[in-house]
Amino acid sequence: MSSKEMPSSDKEKLTKEEKAAKKARKEAKAAKLAAASAAPRQSPRLQAMAAAEAIPGSKALSADAFREEHAISGSSELPDPVQHIDDAPFDARLRSALRAAKFTAPSPIQAQAWPVALAGKDVIAIAKTGSGKTLGFLFPAFSAILPKLPLGQGVGPLALVMAPVRELAQQIQVEAERFGAAVGIKSLVVYGGAPKGPQIGALGRGRPALVVGTPGRLNDLLALANPPVTNLNACGYVVLDEADRMLDMGFAPQIDKIFQLLPSKRQTLFFTATWPREVQQLAKSYLSPNAMQIFVGGADTKLVANKSVTQKFEQLTPAEKPERLMKVIMEQPADAKIVVFCNTKADCAKLEADQKRLGRGTCAIHGDKDQWERERALQAFSSGKAPIMFATDVAARGLDVRGVTLVINYDLPQGDDGVENYVHRIGRTGRAGATGIAITFWNDRVDKRQGAKLAALLADAGQE
């Protein structure tokens, strides 16, 4: 029967039923709203996690699941990792700066190191190069500095970061300036190979709250007494970055001198890519017995290569290498950032000259280059003006440039630390979550001593 044929009494009955149902729905909605307003307010942390769960692919994992997924291990008392930028317990201006820089989530080392450092604990972090460790120690440094600003007259830096080479120190300073500006924290980098005068003036008159430097130049400046340039009396936050490299380079005496000038009550963070016995002993000398250990990416006492880098080896005679290098470079896009490592300064210079004759944008960093030449080369490489860099091992650890897609080992590093240097060379690509390729020119006669160690390294990285 159609509605037109429905008796009037039935129509009236249906209308009454519809009105009753509509009234019931309104009452239910009002009750739901009342219950919601009476419910306890969620903490910002819970709100952030709830928001994350609403975003596909960004659901917060349990702490154990997150660590398992990212191969994080260490001390049994590790706090829960920070999985989302909005959940990071930093000044809101720092979180805004991270978002503005297009950071979507902390890297594994940042996620686990941040809560440990913010709890005031000493930290031993063993992670591969390119893992994001710089922000892993800089952001807690900012949090330690902020409550103590502004600096009074005669007060030295509140935080100190030591790095083995000037190139790495400069890269750390770039990040310190970039994010420190958001909260008004002044920083300064000091290193050898540059005039002391400007550094003395900036350190004394500028009164930076954060100082980044190489151990040798730091000692030079701290030793000045007529008048003293600065002091470490108020420095309560200290970082040793690439501590294994500092030990390799013989900086142990300089580091010891600096620690003698630091307050006994301080927080020390120790970042290293490898964890051999000598490095463990260095950490034991300066850190609390209760320091918390963080291993990321399967790092332990073994040397590990970045699994984001595809490693390739090509069997070549010395006479075949120049032509093969030309071909590999020509196969890459014109704007691809490429680092070519050589064992000698002479090869660096010759190969760079060969590429320049072909009209390619090139630069070089090696021991015969003055500091200003190195800085100019690094700037040209970073900007893409000279996307092909030729380097000796002087740049293997200090070079931190985004977008390097290919590393070529024109020569395999030799000596007892050859494989370790190889790991740090190929670590110039595959950084900050990106992937990369490393091609090594191999010669059985010269390189066979490294064969077994490299085979183990490849196996650990899941490559053949």
C-alpha positions in Angstrom: 0.0 0.0 0.0 1.4 3.4 -0.9 1.6 6.4 1.5 -1.2 8.1 -0.5 -3.5 5.2 0.3 -2.6 5.1 4.1 -5.5 5.7 6.4 -5.4 9.1 8.3 -5.3 7.3 11.7 -2.1 5.4 10.6 -0.5 8.6 9.4 -1.1 10.3 12.8 0.3 7.3 14.6 3.5 7.3 12.4 4.0 11.0 13.0 3.8 10.5 16.8 6.3 7.6 16.6 8.7 9.7 14.5 8.5 12.6 16.9 9.2 10.3 19.9 12.2 8.8 18.1 13.6 12.2 17.2 13.2 13.3 20.9 15.0 10.2 22.1 17.9 10.8 19.7 18.3 14.4 21.0 18.3 13.2 24.6 21.0 10.5 23.8 23.2 13.1 22.1 22.9 15.5 25.1 23.8 12.7 27.5 26.9 11.8 25.4 28.0 15.4 25.4 27.5 15.7 29.1 29.6 12.6 29.7 32.4 13.9 27.5 32.6 17.2 29.3 32.7 15.4 32.7 35.5 13.1 31.6 39.0 13.9 32.9 41.1 16.0 30.5 43.8 14.0 28.7 47.4 14.9 29.2 49.2 16.4 26.2 51.2 13.2 26.0 48.0 11.1 25.7 46.5 13.6 23.3 49.6 13.4 21.1 49.5 9.6 21.1 45.8 9.6 20.3 46.4 11.9 17.4 49.2 9.7 16.2 47.0 6.7 16.2 44.6 8.6 13.9 47.3 9.0 11.3 47.9 6.0 9.1 51.4 4.7 9.5 52.2 6.7 12.6 50.6 4.6 15.3 52.6 4.7 18.5 54.1 1.3 19.3 54.8 -0.1 22.8 58.3 0.8 23.9 59.5 -2.8 23.5 58.0 -3.1 20.0 59.6 0.2 18.9 63.0 -0.9 20.2 62.7 -4.2 18.4 61.6 -2.6 15.2 64.6 -0.2 15.2 67.2 -2.6 16.7 67.6 -0.6 19.9 69.1 -2.3 23.0 71.1 -1.2 26.0 70.6 -0.7 29.7 67.6 -2.5 31.3 66.3 0.8 32.8 66.0 2.7 29.5 62.9 5.0 29.6 60.3 4.8 26.9 61.5 6.2 23.6 60.0 9.4 22.2 58.2 8.3 19.0 56.7 11.5 17.7 57.9 15.1 17.5 54.8 16.5 19.2 55.5 14.1 22.1 59.1 15.4 22.6 59.4 17.1 26.0 61.2 20.2 24.7 60.3 23.9 24.6 57.4 24.4 22.2 59.7 26.7 20.0 62.1 23.8 19.5 59.3 21.5 18.4 58.1 24.2 16.0 61.6 24.5 14.6 61.7 20.8 14.0 58.4 20.8 12.2 59.4 23.8 10.1 62.6 21.8 9.1 60.3 19.0 7.9 61.2 16.6 10.6 58.4 14.1 10.9 59.7 11.7 13.6 62.8 11.3 15.7 65.5 8.9 14.4 66.0 5.8 16.6 69.0 7.3 18.3 67.1 10.6 19.0 64.0 8.7 20.2 66.0 6.8 22.8 68.7 9.3 23.7 66.4 12.3 24.3 64.5 10.9 27.3 67.7 9.5 28.9 69.6 12.8 28.5 66.6 14.8 29.7 66.5 12.7 32.8 70.0 14.0 33.6 71.7 10.7 33.1 75.1 10.1 31.6 74.8 8.5 28.1 76.9 6.1 26.1 75.4 5.9 22.6 76.8 3.5 20.0 75.3 4.2 16.6 76.3 4.2 13.0 77.3 7.4 11.3 74.4 9.3 9.7 72.0 8.2 12.4 70.9 11.7 13.6 73.1 11.7 16.7 73.9 15.4 16.4 70.3 16.4 17.3 70.3 13.5 19.7 72.7 15.5 21.9 72.0 19.1 20.9 68.3 19.3 21.9 68.9 18.1 25.4 71.7 20.6 25.6 69.3 23.4 24.7 67.0 22.1 27.5 69.8 22.2 30.0 70.9 25.7 28.9 67.5 27.5 28.8 66.8 27.7 32.5 70.2 29.2 33.2 70.0 32.1 30.7 71.0 34.9 30.5 74.7 34.3 31.3 76.2 36.6 33.9 79.4 38.5 33.5 82.4 36.2 33.5 80.3 33.0 33.2 81.7 30.6 30.6 79.8 28.2 28.4 77.1 26.0 29.9 77.5 23.2 27.4 80.6 21.9 25.5 80.7 19.6 22.5 84.1 18.0 21.5 84.6 16.7 18.0 87.7 15.1 16.4 88.0 17.2 13.3 87.1 20.7 12.3 84.8 19.6 9.5 82.6 17.7 11.9 82.7 20.6 14.4 81.5 23.0 11.7 78.7 20.6 10.8 77.6 20.5 14.4 77.7 24.2 14.7 75.4 24.6 11.6 72.7 22.6 13.4 73.4 24.4 16.7 72.8 27.7 15.0 69.9 26.5 13.0 67.9 25.3 16.0 69.4 27.3 18.8 68.2 30.5 17.2 64.6 29.4 17.9 65.2 29.8 21.6 67.9 32.5 21.6 70.8 30.2 22.4 74.2 31.5 21.1 76.8 29.0 20.0 80.4 29.2 18.8 82.7 26.7 17.0 86.5 26.8 17.5 89.1 24.7 15.7 92.7 24.6 14.6 93.9 25.7 11.2 92.1 29.1 11.6 93.3 32.3 13.2 92.9 32.4 17.0 92.1 36.1 17.2 88.5 36.1 15.9 87.8 33.0 18.0 89.2 34.6 21.2 87.0 37.7 20.6 83.9 35.7 19.9 84.5 33.5 22.9 85.2 36.3 25.3 82.9 39.1 24.2 80.2 37.0 22.6 79.6 34.8 25.7 78.2 31.8 23.9 76.2 29.4 26.0 77.2 26.4 23.8 80.7 25.9 22.5 81.7 23.3 19.8 85.3 22.6 19.2 88.3 20.3 18.5 90.3 19.2 21.6 93.5 20.9 20.5 92.1 24.3 19.9 89.9 24.2 23.0 93.0 23.5 25.1 94.8 26.4 23.4 92.0 28.9 24.2 91.5 27.6 27.8 95.2 27.9 28.5 95.2 31.7 27.8 95.6 33.4 31.1 96.5 37.1 30.5 93.6 37.7 30.5 91.7 34.4 30.5 89.4 34.1 27.6 86.8 31.9 29.2 86.4 29.1 31.8 84.4 25.8 32.2 83.3 26.5 35.8 79.6 26.5 34.9 79.7 23.9 32.1 77.4 21.1 33.3 76.7 19.4 30.0 79.5 17.8 28.0 79.5 15.8 24.8 82.2 13.7 23.2 81.2 13.1 19.6 82.9 10.3 17.6 84.9 9.4 20.7 86.4 6.5 18.9 87.9 8.7 16.2 89.3 11.1 18.9 91.1 8.2 20.5 92.4 7.0 17.1 93.8 10.5 16.5 95.7 10.6 19.8 93.5 13.2 21.5 93.3 11.4 24.8 95.8 13.8 26.6 93.9 16.9 25.4 90.6 15.4 26.4 91.9 14.7 29.8 93.1 18.3 30.3 89.7 19.6 29.4 87.9 17.2 31.8 90.2 18.4 34.6 88.8 21.9 34.1 85.2 20.7 34.2 83.0 20.6 37.3 82.8 17.2 39.0 79.0 17.6 39.0 78.1 17.4 35.3 76.3 15.4 32.7 78.5 13.6 30.1 77.3 12.2 26.8 79.5 9.8 24.9 78.7 9.1 21.2 80.7 6.6 19.2 80.3 4.5 16.1 82.4 1.6 17.4 82.8 0.1 20.9 86.3 -1.6 21.2 88.0 -2.1 24.5 90.0 1.2 24.3 86.9 3.3 23.8 85.2 1.5 26.7 88.1 2.4 28.9 87.9 6.1 27.8 84.2 6.2 28.6 84.8 4.6 32.0 87.3 7.4 32.9 84.8 10.2 32.5 81.3 8.9 32.9 79.3 7.8 35.9 79.2 4.1 36.7 75.5 4.4 36.3 75.7 5.8 32.7 73.0 4.4 30.5 74.0 2.5 27.3 72.2 2.7 24.1 73.0 0.5 21.1 71.3 1.3 17.8 71.1 -0.7 14.6 72.7 -3.8 16.0 75.8 -1.9 17.0 77.9 -3.7 19.7 81.6 -4.4 20.2 81.7 -5.4 16.5 82.3 -2.9 13.7 79.1 -2.5 11.7 78.3 -0.8 8.4 75.3 1.3 7.6 72.6 -1.2 6.3 71.1 1.6 4.2 74.2 1.6 1.9 74.4 -1.0 -0.9 78.1 -2.1 -1.0 79.6 -3.1 -4.4 83.1 -4.3 -5.2 84.8 -4.3 -8.6 88.0 -6.3 -9.4 90.4 -3.9 -11.2 94.1 -3.5 -11.9 95.6 -0.2 -11.0 95.8 0.7 -14.7 92.1 0.1 -15.2 90.9 2.3 -12.3 91.1 5.8 -13.9 89.0 4.8 -16.9 86.5 2.9 -14.8 86.1 5.9 -12.5 85.4 8.1 -15.4 82.7 5.7 -16.6 81.0 5.4 -13.2 80.8 9.1 -12.7 79.5 9.7 -16.2 76.7 7.2 -15.5 75.4 9.3 -12.7 73.0 12.3 -13.0 74.8 15.6 -13.6 73.7 16.9 -10.2 74.4 13.7 -8.2 76.6 14.3 -5.1 79.6 11.9 -5.3 82.5 11.4 -2.9 85.6 9.7 -4.3 88.1 8.5 -1.6 91.8 8.0 -2.4 94.6 6.9 -0.2 97.0 9.6 -1.4 96.9 13.4 -1.8 98.6 13.0 -5.2 95.7 10.8 -6.6 93.1 13.2 -5.2 94.8 16.1 -7.1 95.3 14.2 -10.4 91.8 12.7 -10.5 90.2 16.0 -9.7 92.2 17.7 -12.5 91.0 14.9 -14.9 87.3 15.7 -14.1 87.8 19.4 -14.3 89.2 19.0 -17.9 85.8 17.4 -18.7 84.0 20.4 -17.4 82.6 18.7 -14.2 82.2 20.7 -11.0 84.7 19.3 -8.6 86.4 20.0 -5.3 89.0 18.3 -3.1 89.7 18.0 0.6 93.1 16.6 1.8 96.0 17.4 4.0 97.7 19.8 1.6 94.6 22.1 1.6 94.5 25.1 3.9 91.5 25.6 6.2 90.0 28.3 4.0 90.4 26.0 1.0 88.6 23.1 2.8 85.8 25.4 3.9 85.3 26.7 0.4 85.4 23.2 -1.0 82.8 22.0 1.5 80.5 24.9 0.7 80.8 24.3 -3.0 80.0 20.6 -2.5 77.1 21.2 -0.1 75.5 23.8 -2.5 75.8 21.5 -5.5 78.2 23.9 -7.3 80.9 21.2 -7.2 79.0 17.9 -6.7 82.0 15.7 -7.1 84.4 15.7 -4.1 87.8 13.9 -4.0 89.0 13.3 -0.5 91.5 11.4 1.7 90.4 10.0 5.0 90.7 13.5 6.5 87.0 13.9 5.4 85.8 10.4 6.1 84.2 11.3 9.5 83.9 15.0 9.4 81.8 15.2 6.2 78.1 15.4 6.9 76.3 16.6 3.8 72.7 15.6 3.0 72.1 14.1 -0.4 75.3 12.2 -1.1 74.1 9.3 -3.3 77.4 7.6 -4.2 80.7 6.9 -2.5 83.6 5.5 -4.6 86.6 4.0 -2.9 89.2 4.5 -5.6 91.6 2.8 -3.1 90.5 0.5 -0.3 91.9 1.9 3.0 94.9 0.0 4.2 96.5 -0.8 7.6 95.1 -2.2 10.9 92.3 0.3 10.9 91.6 -0.1 7.2 88.2 -1.7 7.5 87.1 0.8 10.2 88.1 3.6 7.9 86.1 1.9 5.1 83.0 1.9 7.3 83.3 5.6 7.9 84.0 6.4 4.3 80.8 4.6 3.1 78.9 6.2 5.9 79.0 9.5 4.0 76.0 8.2 2.0 72.8 6.6 3.3 72.4 9.2 6.0 69.3 10.5 7.9 67.1 7.7 6.6 68.2 7.9 2.9 69.7 5.1 0.9 73.1 5.1 -0.9 75.6 3.1 -2.9 79.3 2.5 -2.2 81.5 1.1 -5.0 85.0 -0.1 -4.1 87.7 -0.7 -6.6 89.3 -4.0 -5.4 92.7 -5.5 -6.2 93.5 -8.9 -4.9 97.3 -8.3 -4.7 96.9 -5.2 -2.6 93.6 -5.7 -0.7 93.4 -9.4 0.1 94.4 -8.8 3.8 91.1 -7.0 4.3 89.0 -9.8 2.6 87.9 -11.7 5.7 86.9 -8.6 7.7 85.0 -7.2 4.8 83.2 -10.4 4.2 82.0 -10.5 7.8 81.0 -6.8 7.5 78.9 -7.5 4.4 77.3 -10.6 6.1 76.3 -8.5 9.1 74.8 -5.9 6.8 72.8 -8.6 5.0 74.7 -8.3 1.8 76.9 -10.7 -0.2 
